[in-house]
Each structure stands twice: as C-alpha cells, then as structure tokens.
Amino acid sequence: MKEPSPVHSWASLFRAGNSVSGVFGVLLGSVLASRGIPSGDYALITILHSISVMTFMFSWNALNDYMDIEIDKTNRPDRPLPSGAIPLESARRGIQITGFISAISLMLAGYVSSTGSSGVWDWIPSLVIWSFALFLLFNYESSSRFSYKMKDKGLPGNIAISLSVGLVIIFGAASVSEP
C-alpha cells in the first residue's frame, strides 16, 4: 500500500475539511449579524476570526488524536499518529503552532478593532467566546485534576462539542460587533 503524502497526513490529523467548515460558520455568523457582507475593518476582523477558528480547530483535532493515540493504535491504526506517518513530537509542535496562530489571529483582530471605529470594547465579546472555547477544549481533552474530564462523561462531552460548534457562528457575529 502506498504511503500517504505528508500533506495528506497533516490534513488528516487536523481534519482539514471539518476545520475549514469552521471558516464558513464564522462567515455565516458575520453575514447574518451584519445583514450583508462585512466591509472595511469588519471584513478584516472577520477574516482574522476565520483564521483563528480554523487553526483552533486544527489544534483541537490534532490534540484529540494525540491524547487518544493508544486507543487509536487499536481502533484507527491508519490515522497519522498511530501509523507513524507523523511523529508524536511533530504533532505536539503542530498543536502548539496552530494554537498560537489562533491566539495571534484573535489578538490581531483586537488590534484592528481598537484602532478602528468599533473600538476595543466591541472586540471583548470575541475574547470571551474564544476563552470559553478554550475552557471547553481543556475540560474535554484534559485528564488533569483541574479538568471536568467531559470526554469520559457521555452527555457532558457531547454538550461541550455542540457548544463549541455553535460558538463558531456566534464568534462570526462578534467579528462584526453583533454577538
């Protein structure tokens, strides 16, 4: 059997199709909230929010595979980490880099907002929404004693995932100061 290309392996690890769909969720939220295509600073902020969501999802999806590697060795041995297509250290760096890009995109959106007509106060809901998504990520994936460990609790885990998906549209609305 032919080895998957590195690009295919990373796209699979990040679940690129699902993550790119987050971009459409942000765009949908911004269009619905502004009742049209955002322009000016709002267009740039919406683009930055889209990048933030996509890379946040890249990071979360890769972290999920990283945390589940032992389970995936049995259930999904073809996935990039258990198959060895992507080394664990590279995956860890990928998780960190995409998480960092997500945070930087959010900060850049805050900067654009603070220098434009909307002001930094209109950006604060975006920060709150992103922080809540990070809270959900931590409490879903982490086995830390500080975590609610929602992944292992059935319905609470499903609620966390559903909330994080729904937040994408609200995050898009926040990009045009209408959360």
Contacts in CASP RR format, 6 or more apart in sequence:
PFRMAT RR
TARGET T0000
AUTHOR 0000-0000-0000
METHOD contacts of the structure
MODEL  1
MKEPSPVHSWASLFRAGNSVSGVFGVLLGSVLASRGIPSGDYALITILHS
ISVMTFMFSWNALNDYMDIEIDKTNRPDRPLPSGAIPLESARRGIQITGF
ISAISLMLAGYVSSTGSSGVWDWIPSLVIWSFALFLLFNYESSSRFSYKM
KDKGLPGNIAISLSVGLVIIFGAASVSEP
3 85 0 8 1.000
4 12 0 8 1.000
4 80 0 8 1.000
4 85 0 8 1.000
6 85 0 8 1.000
6 86 0 8 1.000
9 80 0 8 1.000
9 85 0 8 1.000
9 86 0 8 1.000
10 80 0 8 1.000
10 86 0 8 1.000
11 17 0 8 1.000
12 79 0 8 1.000
12 80 0 8 1.000
13 61 0 8 1.000
13 62 0 8 1.000
13 65 0 8 1.000
13 79 0 8 1.000
13 80 0 8 1.000
13 81 0 8 1.000
13 86 0 8 1.000
13 91 0 8 1.000
14 57 0 8 1.000
14 58 0 8 1.000
14 61 0 8 1.000
14 62 0 8 1.000
14 98 0 8 1.000
15 57 0 8 1.000
15 58 0 8 1.000
15 61 0 8 1.000
16 58 0 8 1.000
18 57 0 8 1.000
18 61 0 8 1.000
19 54 0 8 1.000
19 55 0 8 1.000
19 57 0 8 1.000
19 58 0 8 1.000
19 61 0 8 1.000
20 54 0 8 1.000
22 50 0 8 1.000
22 53 0 8 1.000
22 54 0 8 1.000
22 57 0 8 1.000
22 168 0 8 1.000
23 50 0 8 1.000
23 53 0 8 1.000
23 54 0 8 1.000
25 53 0 8 1.000
25 168 0 8 1.000
25 169 0 8 1.000
25 172 0 8 1.000
26 46 0 8 1.000
26 49 0 8 1.000
26 50 0 8 1.000
26 53 0 8 1.000
26 168 0 8 1.000
26 169 0 8 1.000
26 171 0 8 1.000
26 172 0 8 1.000
26 175 0 8 1.000
27 46 0 8 1.000
27 50 0 8 1.000
27 172 0 8 1.000
28 169 0 8 1.000
28 172 0 8 1.000
29 169 0 8 1.000
29 170 0 8 1.000
29 171 0 8 1.000
29 172 0 8 1.000
29 173 0 8 1.000
29 175 0 8 1.000
30 38 0 8 1.000
30 42 0 8 1.000
30 46 0 8 1.000
30 49 0 8 1.000
30 172 0 8 1.000
30 173 0 8 1.000
30 175 0 8 1.000
30 176 0 8 1.000
31 37 0 8 1.000
31 38 0 8 1.000
32 169 0 8 1.000
32 173 0 8 1.000
33 172 0 8 1.000
33 173 0 8 1.000
33 176 0 8 1.000
33 178 0 8 1.000
33 179 0 8 1.000
34 42 0 8 1.000
34 176 0 8 1.000
34 178 0 8 1.000
37 43 0 8 1.000
38 45 0 8 1.000
38 46 0 8 1.000
38 175 0 8 1.000
38 176 0 8 1.000
41 112 0 8 1.000
41 113 0 8 1.000
41 116 0 8 1.000
41 117 0 8 1.000
41 118 0 8 1.000
42 118 0 8 1.000
42 175 0 8 1.000
42 176 0 8 1.000
42 177 0 8 1.000
44 109 0 8 1.000
44 112 0 8 1.000
45 109 0 8 1.000
45 110 0 8 1.000
45 112 0 8 1.000
45 113 0 8 1.000
45 123 0 8 1.000
45 175 0 8 1.000
45 176 0 8 1.000
46 172 0 8 1.000
46 175 0 8 1.000
46 176 0 8 1.000
48 105 0 8 1.000
48 106 0 8 1.000
48 108 0 8 1.000
48 109 0 8 1.000
48 112 0 8 1.000
48 175 0 8 1.000
49 105 0 8 1.000
49 106 0 8 1.000
49 109 0 8 1.000
49 126 0 8 1.000
49 171 0 8 1.000
49 172 0 8 1.000
49 174 0 8 1.000
49 175 0 8 1.000
51 101 0 8 1.000
51 102 0 8 1.000
51 105 0 8 1.000
52 101 0 8 1.000
52 102 0 8 1.000
52 103 0 8 1.000
52 105 0 8 1.000
52 106 0 8 1.000
52 109 0 8 1.000
52 130 0 8 1.000
52 171 0 8 1.000
53 102 0 8 1.000
53 168 0 8 1.000
53 171 0 8 1.000
55 98 0 8 1.000
55 99 0 8 1.000
55 101 0 8 1.000
55 102 0 8 1.000
55 105 0 8 1.000
56 98 0 8 1.000
56 99 0 8 1.000
56 102 0 8 1.000
56 130 0 8 1.000
56 133 0 8 1.000
58 98 0 8 1.000
58 99 0 8 1.000
59 94 0 8 1.000
59 95 0 8 1.000
59 96 0 8 1.000
59 98 0 8 1.000
59 99 0 8 1.000
59 102 0 8 1.000
60 137 0 8 1.000
60 141 0 8 1.000
60 164 0 8 1.000
62 91 0 8 1.000
62 94 0 8 1.000
62 95 0 8 1.000
62 98 0 8 1.000
63 95 0 8 1.000
63 137 0 8 1.000
63 141 0 8 1.000
64 141 0 8 1.000
65 72 0 8 1.000
65 79 0 8 1.000
65 80 0 8 1.000
65 81 0 8 1.000
65 91 0 8 1.000
66 81 0 8 1.000
66 88 0 8 1.000
66 91 0 8 1.000
66 92 0 8 1.000
66 95 0 8 1.000
67 141 0 8 1.000
67 143 0 8 1.000
69 81 0 8 1.000
69 82 0 8 1.000
69 88 0 8 1.000
72 79 0 8 1.000
72 81 0 8 1.000
72 82 0 8 1.000
73 82 0 8 1.000
76 82 0 8 1.000
77 83 0 8 1.000
80 86 0 8 1.000
80 91 0 8 1.000
81 88 0 8 1.000
81 91 0 8 1.000
102 130 0 8 1.000
103 130 0 8 1.000
106 126 0 8 1.000
106 127 0 8 1.000
106 130 0 8 1.000
109 123 0 8 1.000
109 126 0 8 1.000
109 175 0 8 1.000
110 120 0 8 1.000
110 123 0 8 1.000
110 126 0 8 1.000
110 127 0 8 1.000
113 119 0 8 1.000
113 120 0 8 1.000
113 122 0 8 1.000
113 123 0 8 1.000
113 177 0 8 1.000
114 120 0 8 1.000
114 123 0 8 1.000
118 177 0 8 1.000
122 177 0 8 1.000
123 177 0 8 1.000
125 174 0 8 1.000
125 177 0 8 1.000
125 179 0 8 1.000
126 171 0 8 1.000
126 174 0 8 1.000
126 175 0 8 1.000
126 179 0 8 1.000
129 167 0 8 1.000
129 170 0 8 1.000
129 171 0 8 1.000
129 174 0 8 1.000
129 179 0 8 1.000
130 171 0 8 1.000
132 167 0 8 1.000
133 164 0 8 1.000
133 167 0 8 1.000
133 171 0 8 1.000
136 150 0 8 1.000
136 160 0 8 1.000
136 163 0 8 1.000
136 164 0 8 1.000
137 164 0 8 1.000
138 144 0 8 1.000
138 147 0 8 1.000
139 147 0 8 1.000
139 148 0 8 1.000
139 149 0 8 1.000
139 150 0 8 1.000
139 160 0 8 1.000
140 150 0 8 1.000
140 151 0 8 1.000
140 157 0 8 1.000
140 160 0 8 1.000
140 161 0 8 1.000
141 151 0 8 1.000
142 149 0 8 1.000
143 149 0 8 1.000
148 156 0 8 1.000
150 156 0 8 1.000
150 157 0 8 1.000
150 159 0 8 1.000
150 160 0 8 1.000
151 157 0 8 1.000
170 179 0 8 1.000
171 179 0 8 1.000
173 179 0 8 1.000
END
